[in-house]
Amino acid sequence: MTDPTLDDARGVLRRSFGYDAFRAGQELAVTAVLERRDTLVILPTGGGKSVCYQVPALLLPGLTVVVSPLISLMKDQVDALNARGLPAAFINSTLSSGQVSDRLAAAQRGELKLLYVAPERFDQGSTAERLRKMGVSLLAVDEAHCVSEWGHDFRPSYLRIHDVRQQLGNPPAVALTATATPEVRQDIARQLRLVNPVTVITGFDRQNLHYHVIPTRNDDEKRTAMIRALSDRDGVAVVYASTRRAVEQITGVLERAHLPVVGYHAGLDDARRHEVQEAFMQERVRVIVATNAFGMGIDKANVRLVIHYSMPGTLEAYYQEAGRAGRDGARSDCILLHSFPDRFTHEFFIRSAYPERSLVEQVYSRLRHEADRTGLVTTSARDLLPVLSGKVSEREVESALRLLAQSGALATESEAATRVHVRLLATPDRIRRELRPDQGMELELLRALWRGVGKSISQGALVDVDGLPPGFGGAQGVFPLLDSLQARQFVAWERTGGGNRLTRPASALSVFRVDWAGIDRRRRAELSKLDAVQRYAYTDGCRRAFVLRYFGDAAAGSRCTGCDNCLGIRHKVEGTGTAARRRKDERRRVSRTARSATATSVSSDPVVGPDEAPLFSALKTLRSELARAQKVPAYVVFSDRTLAEMALRRPRTLTGMGDISGVGPTKLDRYGERFLDVIRAASDIEAA
C-alpha cells in the first residue's frame, strides 16, 4: 500500500468536507502529518485547525486518537463528523462503562477512524494499552497550549501526554492551538517531546474582527453599555462573564431588557447544559451569557458580537474567546467592557492558586498543632481562618493544603471502603406497600440492616457492609442497592471516614520538597499576563497591532481599519434621555452603513442582498427544521456561508448543488433534494 499523497488529501477534503481547496496553513500541516512528521500548528480561531488532523485520519491506515480538554468540544466535533457520514466517536466521563466498552470495541473492529479522548481518561485502567493494540497512526493534541505552564489554561493532566504517546506506540503527533506566544510554542514542543517538528503559523490577524474597549466605572455602566451594544448590532452574540453568579445576574438583566437570552455555566446539569447549548446553536435565542466553560465548546460560525463583561485574566484567553466571533469571515465586533476593579478579582485568584510561602508555613504549623498522635487532622480550611495571621481567604488556605499534599507533607485518606452510615426514612407500612416482589434484594437488605442494628437505624447507624450476609456480594453488591433505595427515599446513606493526615507529624516543613521558586515564577508569570490585558485596555495605539505583537506576529503594523482607536471612536457610556437616544440612533445608522460598505472588502464570502434575502431565510428555516429533527446544531447541516451561496447561485440540479462550497457527497445525498425543492419553489414564485 502506497503512502497517501496531498492529492489524496484534496480528494478527501472535497468528498468528505465539501471544500475545493485547503485554507492557508492547512496544506502544509496536512503534508507534514501525512509524511509522519511531528507537527505544531498555530492557526487563529476559525482557521480550520481540525481539518489538519481529520483529513489525514481518513487516509492513514489505523486509528487517530485526539486528546481534547472539553466534553462539549469533543461532542460538537464528533456530531459534525458523524453528520458528514465520517466514522468518529468520543469517550469521556458522560458515558457509562458499557458505552465506553462498546466504542472501544468499535475502534478495535476498525469501524472508527477518529477517537476523541479526555486526557484524564488515560489515568484510568488500561485505555492506552488497548488503543496501542488496535494500532494508532496519529496522536492529535487539541488546545495544546494546555500543556504549557506558561499558557493561559495550563492543565496538569496534559503533562502526561508524552508518557501516553509512548504507551500508544510512539505514533507521530500533531499539536494544535489558536493562542501561543513564542515562549509557549517552545514549551509545547518541549513538553510533548516533538522531534524536529514542522511548525505551521499562519498569523494571528483576523481582519474581519473589529476590536473595541468601552471604559466603565461600575456595573450599572457595564449593563447600560452591554444592552446598547446588543441593541445597536444585529445577529447572535456571546456575552462572557467571569463567574456563575455573574452569568445569572447578567442573564436576568437581558431578560428584563426583552432580549432572547440563555445562561451557560459549569454548574448546569447535563440535560440543562445540552438544552441551553442547542437553543443557542439553533438560534432559538439570540444571546448566550457564559463563563469560559462554554469557550472551547462553541463552534458556531455566524456569531456577530462577543462582549466581555469583565476583563479576562490573560490576553490569550481574551483573543481566543473574542475569536469565537466571525468564524464565517464576515464583519463582527469584539467588545471589552473594562473597569479597573476587574483586576482585583484576578489578583485574588492568582494569589489563591500560588500561595505565599509564609502562608503555607503558617498552615502547616497549625496542622501540626491540631493533629492527634497519628497525624490525623479534622480541622477544615474554614476552621483555620481565625487562627492565621493577616487577611487570608478560605480559598488561599485550601490552596496551601493542596500544595502540602503535592509535596507529600499531607495525605488525604479515602473514605472507608466498607463502613457506611445509614438512616431509615420509610415506615414499615410504606416498605410493605411500595417495594414490589421483583425488588426482593432491596427488601432483604432492609431486613438485614434492621437485624444488624435494630431501631437505631431510624436515627442513623454505622454499618460494616462486610458484616452483612454473604448473599449481597459485599460492598459492590450493597452500594447499588443502597443507591436505589435512596433514590426512592427509603433510606439516606453515605460512606464514612476520610480526612487529612500529616505524613510525618514530627518533621518540619523544610524536609519536604516544595518548589518555592517555581511557585513564585508561576505567580509572577500570571501577574505579567494580567498586566498585558490591562495595557491592551488602556492603549491609545492600534489594538490589533498590540495583540499581534504580543503573539510575535510580524504582520503587526501601526494602524488598522478595525479598532476603535484607529477609527477615532471614543466610547463613552451615556445616559438614557432623549439626546442619548438620538445619538444612539445616529450611531446605529452609521454603524450599519459602514458594515454594508465594508462587507465585501472584509471577506470573500457571498453577500446576500435584498433580492436573495427571502430565499436565504427559507433555506435557514429548512435547515432549522432538519437540525431539530436530528438533534444537532444548525451549522452541522449547512453553514450560513453555504446557504448564502445557494441563495445567490440558485442551483436547479444535484450536480449544480454539488458545486456549492461546503456541500460534499454525504450532505448532497442526505439534504440535496430538500434544499433544491426550496430553491425551485422560490424561483417558480418569482417567475410567476
C-alpha positions as CSV (number, residue, x, y, z in Angstrom):
1,M,0.0,0.0,0.0
2,T,1.5,3.3,-1.1
3,D,1.6,6.3,1.3
4,P,-1.3,8.8,0.9
5,T,-0.4,12.0,-1.0
6,L,-1.5,15.6,-0.9
7,D,-3.7,14.9,-3.9
8,D,-5.4,12.1,-2.0
9,A,-5.9,14.6,0.9
10,R,-7.5,17.1,-1.5
11,G,-9.9,14.4,-2.7
12,V,-10.9,13.6,0.9
13,L,-11.4,17.3,1.5
14,R,-13.7,17.6,-1.4
15,R,-15.7,14.3,-1.0
16,S,-16.0,14.4,2.8
17,F,-16.0,18.0,3.7
18,G,-17.2,19.7,0.5
19,Y,-14.3,22.1,0.1
20,D,-12.3,22.5,-3.1
21,A,-9.0,23.7,-1.5
22,F,-7.2,23.9,1.8
23,R,-7.0,27.2,3.6
24,A,-3.8,28.9,4.4
25,G,-1.6,26.7,6.6
26,Q,-3.8,23.6,6.3
27,E,-2.0,22.2,3.2
28,L,1.5,22.5,4.8
29,A,0.2,20.9,8.1
30,V,-1.6,18.0,6.2
31,T,1.5,17.4,4.2
32,A,3.7,17.1,7.3
33,V,1.2,14.8,9.0
34,L,1.0,12.5,6.0
35,E,4.8,12.4,5.9
36,R,4.7,11.1,9.6
37,R,6.4,14.3,10.8
38,D,5.7,15.7,14.3
39,T,3.8,18.9,13.6
40,L,3.0,22.1,15.6
41,V,0.0,24.0,14.2
42,I,-0.8,27.6,15.2
43,L,-3.9,28.8,13.4
44,P,-6.3,31.5,14.6
45,T,-9.7,30.6,16.0
46,G,-11.8,29.8,12.9
47,G,-8.7,28.9,10.9
48,G,-9.7,25.3,10.5
49,K,-7.3,23.5,12.8
50,S,-9.3,20.3,13.0
51,V,-9.0,19.7,9.3
52,C,-5.2,19.4,9.8
53,Y,-5.8,16.0,11.5
54,Q,-9.2,15.0,10.4
55,V,-8.3,14.7,6.7
56,P,-5.1,12.7,7.4
57,A,-7.0,10.5,9.8
58,L,-9.3,9.3,7.0
59,L,-6.2,8.4,4.9
60,L,-3.9,6.9,7.4
61,P,-4.3,3.1,7.9
62,G,-5.0,2.9,11.7
63,L,-6.8,5.0,14.3
64,T,-6.3,8.6,15.1
65,V,-6.5,9.4,18.8
66,V,-7.5,13.1,19.6
67,V,-6.8,14.4,23.0
68,S,-9.4,17.1,23.7
69,P,-9.9,19.0,27.0
70,L,-13.6,19.8,26.9
71,I,-16.6,17.4,26.8
72,S,-18.7,19.9,24.9
73,L,-15.9,20.4,22.3
74,M,-15.4,16.8,21.6
75,K,-19.1,16.1,21.3
76,D,-19.5,19.1,19.0
77,Q,-16.8,17.9,16.7
78,V,-17.9,14.2,16.7
79,D,-21.5,15.3,15.9
80,A,-20.2,17.3,12.9
81,L,-18.1,14.4,11.7
82,N,-21.0,11.9,12.1
83,A,-23.3,14.3,10.2
84,R,-20.9,14.0,7.3
85,G,-21.0,10.3,7.5
86,L,-17.5,10.0,8.9
87,P,-16.5,7.3,11.5
88,A,-15.8,9.1,14.7
89,A,-16.6,8.7,18.4
90,F,-15.6,10.1,21.8
91,I,-15.1,8.6,25.3
92,N,-15.4,10.7,28.4
93,S,-17.0,10.8,31.8
94,T,-20.5,11.3,30.4
95,L,-20.6,7.7,29.2
96,S,-21.4,4.6,31.2
97,S,-18.7,1.9,31.4
98,G,-20.8,-0.2,28.9
99,Q,-20.9,2.7,26.4
100,V,-17.1,3.1,26.7
101,S,-16.6,-0.6,26.1
102,D,-18.8,-0.5,23.1
103,R,-16.9,2.4,21.5
104,L,-13.5,0.8,22.2
105,A,-14.8,-2.4,20.6
106,A,-16.0,-0.5,17.6
107,A,-12.5,1.0,17.3
108,Q,-10.9,-2.4,17.6
109,R,-13.1,-3.7,14.8
110,G,-11.8,-0.9,12.6
111,E,-15.2,0.9,12.5
112,L,-13.8,4.2,13.7
113,K,-11.1,6.4,12.2
114,L,-11.1,9.1,14.9
115,L,-11.5,8.6,18.7
116,Y,-11.7,11.7,20.9
117,V,-10.4,11.2,24.4
118,A,-10.2,13.4,27.5
119,P,-6.6,13.5,28.9
120,E,-7.8,12.2,32.3
121,R,-9.1,9.0,30.6
122,F,-5.5,7.7,30.4
123,D,-5.2,7.9,34.2
124,Q,-7.7,5.1,34.4
125,G,-7.2,1.4,33.7
126,S,-5.5,0.2,30.5
127,T,-7.0,2.6,28.0
128,A,-3.7,3.4,26.3
129,E,-2.7,-0.3,26.2
130,R,-5.9,-1.2,24.5
131,L,-5.6,1.6,21.9
132,R,-1.9,0.6,21.2
133,K,-3.0,-3.0,20.3
134,M,-5.5,-1.5,17.8
135,G,-2.8,0.4,16.0
136,V,-2.6,4.2,16.5
137,S,-1.4,6.0,13.4
138,L,-1.6,9.6,14.7
139,L,-1.9,11.4,18.1
140,A,-3.6,14.8,17.8
141,V,-3.3,17.1,20.8
142,D,-6.0,19.8,20.5
143,E,-5.8,23.0,22.5
144,A,-2.1,22.2,23.0
145,H,-1.4,25.4,25.0
146,C,-2.9,23.5,28.0
147,V,0.4,21.6,28.1
148,S,2.5,24.7,28.9
149,E,2.8,26.1,32.3
150,W,3.2,29.5,30.6
151,G,-0.1,29.0,28.7
152,H,-3.3,30.6,29.8
153,D,-5.1,27.4,30.6
154,F,-2.4,25.1,32.0
155,R,-3.7,21.6,32.9
156,P,-1.5,19.1,34.8
157,S,-3.2,16.2,33.0
158,Y,-1.7,17.4,29.7
159,L,1.8,16.9,31.2
160,R,1.3,13.1,31.0
161,I,0.6,13.1,27.3
162,H,4.2,12.4,26.4
163,D,4.0,9.2,28.5
164,V,0.7,8.4,26.9
165,R,2.2,8.8,23.5
166,Q,4.9,6.2,24.4
167,Q,2.2,3.8,25.7
168,L,0.4,4.2,22.4
169,G,3.5,3.0,20.5
170,N,5.0,6.4,19.9
171,P,2.9,7.5,16.9
172,P,3.6,10.8,15.1
173,A,2.0,13.7,16.9
174,V,0.3,16.9,15.8
175,A,-0.2,19.6,18.4
176,L,-2.8,22.4,17.6
177,T,-3.7,25.7,19.3
178,A,-5.0,29.1,18.4
179,T,-3.2,31.1,21.1
180,A,0.5,30.6,21.7
181,T,3.2,33.2,22.3
182,P,6.7,32.2,21.1
183,E,7.6,31.1,24.6
184,V,4.5,28.8,24.8
185,R,5.3,27.4,21.4
186,Q,8.7,26.3,22.6
187,D,7.2,24.8,25.7
188,I,4.6,22.8,23.8
189,A,7.3,21.2,21.7
190,R,9.5,20.5,24.8
191,Q,6.7,19.1,26.9
192,L,5.3,16.8,24.2
193,R,8.9,15.8,23.1
194,L,8.1,16.7,19.5
195,V,11.0,15.6,17.3
196,N,12.2,18.3,14.7
197,P,8.6,19.4,14.4
198,V,7.2,21.2,11.3
199,T,5.8,24.4,12.7
200,V,2.9,26.0,10.8
201,I,1.9,29.5,11.8
202,T,-0.4,31.5,9.5
203,G,-0.6,34.6,11.6
204,F,-3.0,35.8,14.2
205,D,-4.6,38.6,12.3
206,R,-8.3,38.2,11.5
207,Q,-9.2,41.4,9.7
208,N,-13.0,40.8,9.8
209,L,-12.9,41.3,13.6
210,H,-13.3,44.9,15.0
211,Y,-11.9,45.5,18.5
212,H,-13.5,48.0,20.9
213,V,-12.8,48.8,24.6
214,I,-15.6,50.6,26.5
215,P,-14.4,52.2,29.8
216,T,-16.9,51.8,32.6
217,R,-16.8,52.7,36.3
218,N,-19.3,50.3,37.7
219,D,-21.8,47.5,37.0
220,D,-24.5,50.0,36.1
221,E,-22.5,51.5,33.4
222,K,-21.5,48.0,32.2
223,R,-25.1,47.0,31.9
224,T,-26.0,50.1,30.0
225,A,-23.1,49.6,27.6
226,M,-23.9,45.9,27.1
227,I,-27.6,46.5,26.3
228,R,-26.7,49.3,23.9
229,A,-24.1,47.2,22.1
230,L,-26.6,44.4,21.7
231,S,-29.3,46.8,20.5
232,D,-27.0,48.6,18.0
233,R,-26.0,45.4,16.3
234,D,-27.8,42.5,14.6
235,G,-27.0,38.8,14.8
236,V,-26.3,36.3,17.5
237,A,-24.0,37.2,20.4
238,V,-21.9,35.8,23.2
239,V,-21.5,37.7,26.5
240,Y,-18.7,36.3,28.6
241,A,-18.9,36.7,32.4
242,S,-16.3,35.8,35.0
243,T,-18.4,33.7,37.4
244,R,-21.5,31.6,37.7
245,R,-23.2,34.2,39.8
246,A,-22.4,36.9,37.2
247,V,-23.9,34.8,34.4
248,E,-27.2,34.5,36.3
249,Q,-27.3,38.2,37.1
250,I,-26.5,39.3,33.5
251,T,-29.0,36.9,32.1
252,G,-31.6,38.4,34.3
253,V,-30.6,42.0,33.2
254,L,-31.0,41.0,29.5
255,E,-34.3,39.2,30.1
256,R,-35.7,42.4,31.6
257,A,-34.4,44.2,28.6
258,H,-36.6,41.8,26.5
259,L,-33.6,40.2,24.7
260,P,-33.9,36.5,24.0
261,V,-31.1,35.1,26.2
262,V,-29.9,31.9,27.9
263,G,-27.2,31.5,30.6
264,Y,-24.5,28.8,30.5
265,H,-22.0,27.8,33.2
266,A,-20.4,24.7,34.7
267,G,-23.0,24.4,37.4
268,L,-25.7,23.3,35.0
269,D,-26.7,19.6,34.9
270,D,-26.0,17.7,31.7
271,A,-29.6,17.9,30.5
272,R,-29.9,21.7,31.0
273,R,-26.4,22.3,29.6
274,H,-27.4,20.5,26.4
275,E,-30.7,22.3,26.2
276,V,-29.0,25.7,26.6
277,Q,-26.3,25.0,24.0
278,E,-28.8,23.7,21.5
279,A,-31.1,26.7,21.9
280,F,-28.2,29.0,21.0
281,M,-26.7,26.8,18.3
282,Q,-30.1,26.5,16.5
283,E,-30.7,30.3,17.1
284,R,-33.9,29.9,19.2
285,V,-32.3,32.6,21.3
286,R,-30.1,35.4,20.2
287,V,-27.7,35.8,23.1
288,I,-25.9,33.4,25.4
289,V,-24.3,34.6,28.6
290,A,-21.5,32.2,29.5
291,T,-18.4,31.6,31.6
292,N,-15.3,30.3,29.9
293,A,-16.8,26.8,30.5
294,F,-18.6,27.5,27.2
295,G,-15.4,28.8,25.5
296,M,-13.9,26.0,23.5
297,G,-17.3,24.3,23.1
298,I,-18.5,26.9,20.6
299,D,-18.3,26.0,17.0
300,K,-20.8,28.4,15.6
301,A,-19.7,30.3,12.5
302,N,-22.0,33.3,12.5
303,V,-21.5,34.9,15.9
304,R,-21.6,38.6,15.1
305,L,-20.7,40.0,18.5
306,V,-18.7,38.9,21.5
307,I,-18.9,41.0,24.6
308,H,-16.6,40.5,27.6
309,Y,-18.5,41.9,30.6
310,S,-15.3,41.7,32.7
311,M,-11.6,41.8,31.8
312,P,-10.2,38.3,31.3
313,G,-7.0,37.4,33.1
314,T,-4.8,36.9,30.1
315,L,-4.7,38.2,26.5
316,E,-4.6,34.7,25.3
317,A,-8.0,34.0,26.9
318,Y,-9.4,37.2,25.5
319,Y,-8.1,36.6,22.0
320,Q,-9.4,33.0,22.0
321,E,-12.9,33.9,23.3
322,A,-13.2,37.1,21.2
323,G,-12.2,34.8,18.2
324,R,-15.5,33.0,18.6
325,A,-16.9,35.9,16.6
326,G,-17.0,35.9,12.8
327,R,-15.7,32.5,12.1
328,D,-17.5,32.7,8.7
329,G,-15.3,35.6,7.7
330,A,-18.0,38.3,7.9
331,R,-17.7,41.6,9.8
332,S,-18.0,41.0,13.6
333,D,-17.4,43.1,16.7
334,C,-15.4,42.2,19.9
335,I,-16.1,44.5,22.8
336,L,-14.4,44.6,26.2
337,L,-16.2,46.4,29.0
338,H,-13.3,47.5,31.1
339,S,-13.3,48.6,34.7
340,F,-10.1,48.8,36.7
341,P,-11.5,46.9,39.7
342,D,-11.8,43.8,37.4
343,R,-8.1,43.4,38.1
344,F,-8.7,42.7,41.8
345,T,-10.7,39.6,41.1
346,H,-7.9,38.1,39.0
347,E,-5.2,39.0,41.6
348,F,-7.3,37.2,44.2
349,F,-7.4,34.0,42.1
350,I,-3.7,34.2,41.3
351,R,-2.8,34.6,45.0
352,S,-5.1,31.7,45.8
353,A,-3.6,29.4,43.1
354,Y,0.0,30.3,44.1
355,P,0.0,31.0,47.8
356,E,2.9,32.8,49.5
357,R,5.5,30.7,51.3
358,S,4.7,32.4,54.7
359,L,1.1,31.3,54.5
360,V,1.9,27.7,53.6
361,E,4.3,27.6,56.6
362,Q,1.6,29.0,58.9
363,V,-0.9,26.4,57.7
364,Y,1.5,23.6,58.2
365,S,2.4,24.8,61.7
366,R,-1.3,24.9,62.7
367,L,-2.0,21.5,61.3
368,R,0.9,20.1,63.4
369,H,-0.7,21.7,66.5
370,E,-4.2,20.4,65.7
371,A,-3.2,16.8,64.7
372,D,-3.5,13.9,67.0
373,R,-0.7,11.4,67.8
374,T,-1.2,9.6,64.5
375,G,-1.2,12.8,62.5
376,L,-4.9,12.8,61.8
377,V,-6.3,16.3,61.2
378,T,-10.1,17.0,61.3
379,T,-9.7,20.8,61.0
380,S,-11.1,22.3,57.8
381,A,-9.8,25.2,55.8
382,R,-12.6,27.4,57.2
383,D,-11.7,26.3,60.8
384,L,-8.1,27.5,60.2
385,L,-9.0,31.1,59.2
386,P,-9.4,32.6,62.7
387,V,-6.0,31.3,63.9
388,L,-4.0,32.5,60.9
389,S,-2.4,36.0,60.9
390,G,-3.2,38.6,58.2
391,K,-6.1,38.8,55.8
392,V,-6.4,35.4,54.3
393,S,-9.3,33.8,52.3
394,E,-10.6,30.3,52.6
395,R,-9.6,29.7,49.0
396,E,-6.0,30.6,49.8
397,V,-5.9,28.2,52.7
398,E,-7.4,25.4,50.5
399,S,-4.6,26.1,48.0
400,A,-2.0,25.9,50.8
401,L,-3.4,22.5,51.8
402,R,-3.3,21.3,48.2
403,L,0.3,22.4,48.0
404,L,1.2,20.5,51.2
405,A,-0.5,17.4,49.7
406,Q,1.5,17.7,46.5
407,S,4.7,17.9,48.5
408,G,3.9,14.8,50.4
409,A,3.6,16.5,53.8
410,L,-0.2,15.9,53.9
411,A,-2.1,12.8,52.8
412,T,-5.8,12.7,52.1
413,E,-7.3,9.5,53.2
414,S,-10.1,8.0,51.2
415,E,-13.4,7.1,52.7
416,A,-13.7,3.8,54.4
417,A,-14.3,1.1,51.9
418,T,-16.9,-0.9,53.8
419,R,-18.3,1.3,56.6
420,V,-21.4,3.3,55.8
421,H,-23.8,5.5,57.8
422,V,-27.5,4.5,57.0
423,R,-30.7,6.1,58.2
424,L,-34.1,4.6,57.6
425,L,-36.6,7.1,56.2
426,A,-39.6,4.9,55.3
427,T,-42.1,3.3,57.7
428,P,-42.6,-0.5,57.7
429,D,-46.1,0.0,56.2
430,R,-44.7,2.0,53.3
431,I,-41.9,-0.5,52.7
432,R,-44.5,-3.4,52.5
433,R,-46.8,-1.3,50.3
434,E,-44.2,0.1,47.8
435,L,-41.5,-2.5,47.4
436,R,-42.6,-4.8,44.6
437,P,-41.9,-8.6,44.6
438,D,-39.2,-8.1,41.9
439,Q,-37.3,-5.8,44.2
440,G,-36.7,-8.6,46.7
441,M,-33.0,-7.8,47.2
442,E,-33.8,-4.3,48.4
443,L,-36.3,-5.7,50.9
444,E,-33.9,-8.3,52.1
445,L,-31.2,-5.6,52.6
446,L,-33.5,-3.5,54.7
447,R,-34.3,-6.6,56.8
448,A,-30.6,-7.4,57.2
449,L,-29.9,-3.8,58.3
450,W,-32.7,-4.0,60.9
451,R,-31.4,-7.2,62.2
452,G,-27.9,-5.8,62.5
453,V,-28.5,-2.5,64.3
454,G,-32.2,-2.6,65.3
455,K,-34.3,0.5,65.9
456,S,-31.3,2.8,66.0
457,I,-31.3,2.7,62.2
458,S,-34.2,5.2,62.3
459,Q,-31.9,7.8,63.8
460,G,-28.9,6.7,61.7
461,A,-26.4,4.0,62.4
462,L,-22.9,2.8,61.3
463,V,-22.9,-0.4,59.4
464,D,-20.0,-2.6,58.3
465,V,-21.0,-3.9,54.9
466,D,-18.7,-6.9,55.3
467,G,-20.7,-7.9,58.3
468,L,-23.9,-8.4,56.2
469,P,-24.9,-11.9,54.9
470,P,-22.7,-13.1,52.0
471,G,-25.6,-13.2,49.6
472,F,-25.4,-9.5,48.9
473,G,-22.0,-9.7,47.3
474,G,-20.2,-7.3,49.7
475,A,-19.7,-3.6,49.0
476,Q,-20.1,-4.0,45.2
477,G,-23.5,-5.6,45.7
478,V,-24.7,-3.5,48.6
479,F,-23.9,0.0,47.3
480,P,-26.1,-0.1,44.2
481,L,-29.0,-1.4,46.4
482,L,-28.5,1.5,48.8
483,D,-28.4,3.9,45.9
484,S,-31.7,2.5,44.6
485,L,-33.3,2.8,48.0
486,Q,-32.0,6.3,48.5
487,A,-33.3,7.4,45.1
488,R,-36.8,6.5,46.2
489,Q,-36.3,8.0,49.7
490,F,-36.4,4.7,51.6
491,V,-33.0,5.4,53.2
492,A,-30.3,8.1,53.3
493,W,-26.7,6.8,53.3
494,E,-23.1,7.9,52.9
495,R,-19.7,6.4,53.3
496,T,-17.7,7.3,56.4
497,G,-14.1,8.1,57.2
498,G,-11.7,10.1,55.1
499,G,-9.8,13.3,56.1
500,N,-6.3,14.7,56.2
501,R,-3.3,13.1,57.9
502,L,0.2,14.6,58.3
503,T,2.6,12.0,56.9
504,R,5.4,12.9,59.3
505,P,3.9,15.0,62.2
506,A,7.2,15.4,63.9
507,S,9.1,16.8,60.9
508,A,9.5,20.4,59.9
509,L,8.2,21.5,56.5
510,S,11.7,22.0,55.3
511,V,12.2,18.3,55.0
512,F,9.6,18.1,52.2
513,R,10.3,19.1,48.6
514,V,8.3,22.2,47.8
515,D,9.3,24.1,44.6
516,W,9.0,27.6,46.1
517,A,10.9,29.1,43.2
518,G,8.6,27.5,40.7
519,I,5.5,28.8,42.6
520,D,6.9,32.3,42.7
521,R,7.8,32.1,39.0
522,R,4.2,31.0,38.0
523,R,2.7,33.8,40.2
524,R,4.9,36.4,38.5
525,A,4.0,35.0,35.1
526,E,0.3,35.2,35.8
527,L,0.6,38.7,37.1
528,S,2.6,39.7,34.0
529,K,-0.2,38.3,31.7
530,L,-2.7,40.3,33.7
531,D,-0.7,43.4,33.2
532,A,-0.7,42.7,29.4
533,V,-4.5,42.7,29.3
534,Q,-4.7,45.9,31.2
535,R,-2.2,47.6,28.9
536,Y,-4.3,46.4,25.9
537,A,-7.4,48.1,27.6
538,Y,-5.6,51.4,28.2
539,T,-3.5,51.6,24.9
540,D,-4.1,54.7,22.7
541,G,-2.5,52.9,19.8
542,C,-3.8,50.2,17.4
543,R,-5.4,47.4,19.4
544,R,-4.9,44.9,16.5
545,A,-1.2,45.7,16.4
546,F,-1.0,45.3,20.2
547,V,-2.4,41.8,20.0
548,L,-0.2,40.8,17.0
549,R,2.9,42.0,18.7
550,Y,2.0,40.1,21.9
551,F,1.9,36.8,19.9
552,G,5.1,37.6,18.0
553,D,3.3,38.1,14.6
554,A,5.4,40.0,12.1
555,A,2.3,41.4,10.5
556,A,1.8,43.9,13.3
557,G,1.6,47.5,11.8
558,S,1.0,50.9,13.3
559,R,-2.6,51.3,12.2
560,C,-5.6,49.3,11.1
561,T,-9.2,49.9,9.9
562,G,-10.8,47.7,12.6
563,C,-10.3,49.0,16.1
564,D,-11.9,51.9,17.9
565,N,-8.6,53.8,18.3
566,C,-7.6,53.7,14.7
567,L,-11.2,54.6,13.6
568,G,-11.2,57.6,16.0
569,I,-14.1,56.2,18.1
570,R,-14.1,57.4,21.7
571,H,-16.6,55.2,23.6
572,K,-18.5,56.8,26.4
573,V,-21.4,55.3,28.4
574,E,-24.2,57.9,28.0
575,G,-27.4,58.4,29.8
576,T,-30.8,57.3,28.6
577,G,-32.5,60.6,27.8
578,T,-33.8,61.9,24.5
579,A,-30.4,63.3,23.4
580,A,-28.8,60.0,24.2
581,R,-31.4,58.1,22.2
582,R,-30.8,60.5,19.2
583,R,-27.0,59.8,19.4
584,K,-27.7,56.0,19.6
585,D,-30.0,56.1,16.5
586,E,-27.3,58.1,14.6
587,R,-24.6,55.7,15.7
588,R,-26.7,52.7,14.7
589,R,-27.3,54.2,11.2
590,V,-23.6,55.0,10.7
591,S,-22.6,51.5,12.0
592,R,-24.9,49.7,9.6
593,T,-23.8,51.9,6.7
594,A,-20.2,51.1,7.5
595,R,-20.9,47.4,7.8
596,S,-22.6,47.4,4.4
597,A,-19.8,49.3,2.7
598,T,-17.1,47.0,4.1
599,A,-18.8,43.6,3.9
600,T,-17.3,42.6,0.6
601,S,-13.8,44.0,1.4
602,V,-13.6,42.3,4.7
603,S,-14.4,38.8,3.4
604,S,-14.7,37.0,0.1
605,D,-17.8,35.2,1.4
606,P,-21.0,35.7,-0.6
607,V,-23.1,38.7,0.4
608,V,-26.9,38.2,0.5
609,G,-28.7,41.2,-0.9
610,P,-32.4,42.2,-0.8
611,D,-33.3,40.1,-3.8
612,E,-31.8,36.9,-2.2
613,A,-32.9,37.6,1.3
614,P,-36.3,35.7,1.1
615,L,-34.7,32.6,-0.3
616,F,-31.9,32.8,2.2
617,S,-34.5,33.0,5.0
618,A,-36.4,30.0,3.6
619,L,-33.2,27.9,3.4
620,K,-32.4,28.8,7.0
621,T,-35.9,27.7,8.0
622,L,-35.4,24.3,6.4
623,R,-32.0,24.0,8.0
624,S,-33.5,24.6,11.4
625,E,-36.2,22.0,10.9
626,L,-33.7,19.4,9.9
627,A,-31.4,20.3,12.8
628,R,-34.2,20.0,15.3
629,A,-35.3,16.6,13.8
630,Q,-31.7,15.3,14.0
631,K,-30.9,17.0,17.4
632,V,-27.8,18.6,16.0
633,P,-26.7,22.3,15.8
634,A,-27.9,24.1,12.7
635,Y,-24.4,24.6,11.3
636,V,-23.9,20.8,11.2
637,V,-26.4,20.7,8.4
638,F,-25.0,23.6,6.4
639,S,-23.2,26.8,7.3
640,D,-24.6,30.3,6.7
641,R,-21.9,30.7,4.0
642,T,-23.1,27.6,2.2
643,L,-26.8,28.7,2.3
644,A,-25.8,32.2,1.1
645,E,-24.1,30.7,-1.9
646,M,-27.2,28.6,-2.6
647,A,-29.3,31.7,-2.5
648,L,-27.0,33.5,-4.9
649,R,-26.3,30.7,-7.4
650,R,-29.7,29.0,-7.2
651,P,-28.7,25.6,-8.4
652,R,-31.6,23.5,-10.0
653,T,-29.9,20.1,-10.1
654,L,-27.9,17.9,-7.8
655,T,-24.9,18.4,-9.9
656,G,-25.2,22.2,-9.5
657,M,-25.8,21.8,-5.8
658,G,-22.6,19.7,-5.5
659,D,-20.6,22.6,-6.8
660,I,-21.6,24.7,-3.8
661,S,-18.8,25.2,-1.2
662,G,-19.5,23.1,1.9
663,V,-21.7,20.5,0.1
664,G,-19.9,17.2,0.0
665,P,-21.3,13.9,-1.4
666,T,-22.7,12.8,2.0
667,K,-24.6,16.0,2.6
668,L,-25.6,16.1,-1.1
669,D,-27.2,12.7,-0.7
670,R,-28.7,13.5,2.7
671,Y,-30.1,17.0,2.1
672,G,-29.7,17.9,-1.6
673,E,-33.2,17.3,-2.8
674,R,-34.8,19.0,0.2
675,F,-32.9,22.2,-0.4
676,L,-33.4,22.1,-4.2
677,D,-37.1,21.9,-3.6
678,V,-37.0,25.2,-1.6
679,I,-34.8,26.9,-4.3
680,R,-37.1,25.7,-7.2
681,A,-40.2,26.8,-5.3
682,A,-38.7,30.3,-4.7
683,S,-37.7,30.6,-8.4
684,D,-41.1,29.5,-9.6
685,I,-42.9,32.0,-7.4
686,E,-40.6,34.8,-8.6
687,A,-41.0,33.8,-12.3
688,A,-44.8,33.8,-11.9
